[in-house]
């Protein structure tokens, strides 16, 4: 199964009763393992968890720390980019050259490198000397 297929399948499990906007994410870690996430809303909307954050949390819970590839899929006319918070989370665990594929259910796709997804990302090195 491809990452796009995995992200599309897990998207169906999203809990989005408030927005109705389901998002799925699948990432491959440096070891080759695949981790999945879907958005989870709650009554204190917009508090909730994004699909990308869920996949990253699953990766970390499994003891992995490096994203080698990521796919995010939603039902939208155009591919949907990650929110600002998720861009920072992705940058924390993926190198600048890692490709993030943004996809829509209609087949539209856009590939972007992490460096282009979040130029000037805050890095751990910014805290050197703190």
N, C-alpha and C positions, 0 to 999 in steps of 0.2 A: 504494500500500500504506500502511495506517495504521501508526502507531507500535506499536499493540497487535499487529497482524499481524506486523510485523517482529520485535518482542520474542518473540513466540510461536515464530516460525520459528528464530531464532537460539538459543533455549532448547534446541532439539533437538541443537545442536552442543556443549552443555555436557559437560565431562569430569567426571563425578561418580561414579566407581566405588566410593567409600568411603561416601558418604552416600546415593547414589541420588537426591538432591534436585537437580533441574536448575532453574536460574533463567536467565531471559533479560531483557535490558534494551535499550531503544532510546531514544535522546535526539535531540532536534532542537536544533541550535545556533542562535545568533542569525542566522546567514546562511541558515538553512533546511536545511543539510546534516543527514543522519541518520547517527548512529554507533551501532554495536551492540556488545554485550558479553554474554558468558555466563560462568557460574562455571567455574573450572578448579581442581580439587583435585589434590593430590599425596600421595605416600606418607607425608610428614611431616604428615599430617592432624592438626589442622585448618588448617595453613598452606595457603594457596591464594589465589585471586583471586576476588572477588565479581563478579557480572555488572555491577553499577553501576560498579565501579572499572574494569572492562575497557572499557566504553563511554566513560567519561570519559577514560581513557588514549588511546583511539583518537581522540577529539576533539582532545586536546592534541597528539598526534602529527601531526595534520593542520593544526595551527597555529591552531586555534580555542580560545577560552577562556570562552565564555558559553553556558550551557544555557538554552533557552527553554521546554523541555517534556521530561518524562521519563516513561517507562512501565516498570514492572517486573512480570514475570509468572512465576508458578510454579504447579505442580500442588499445590494445597492446598485444604482446605475453605473457607478465608477468604483474602483477599489478604494477602500477606506483606510486612511493612515492611522497609526496609533496616536492616542492622546499624548500630551506633553509628558505626563507622569510616566507612561509606559515607554516613551522614547528614552527617558533617563534610565529606567530599569533595564531596557535592552542594552543601552550603552555600557551599563555596569558589567554585563556578563558576555558581551560580544565585542570582538575587535572591530576597528573602523572599516575593515574590508568585508565584513560579513554581509551577505545579501539577505535582505528582508523582502519577501514576495507578498505583495498586497493583492488580494483577489476578490472578485465579485462572483456571485453564483452564476451570472450570465456569461462567464468566461473571460471577462476583462481582467487583465493583470498588469501590474506595474512592479518592477524590481528596483530596489534602492539600496545602496550601501548604508551601513549604520552611520558612517561619517557624514553622509548627505542627509540622513534622516534627522540627525541632531548635531548640526555644526556647533562647535564650541562647547561640547558636552562637559559638564562638571566631572572631573576625574579625581580618583584618590590622591593623585600627585598634587592636586591643589591644596591638600591639607598638610603637605610636608612642612615641618617646622611648627606645626600647631601645638 
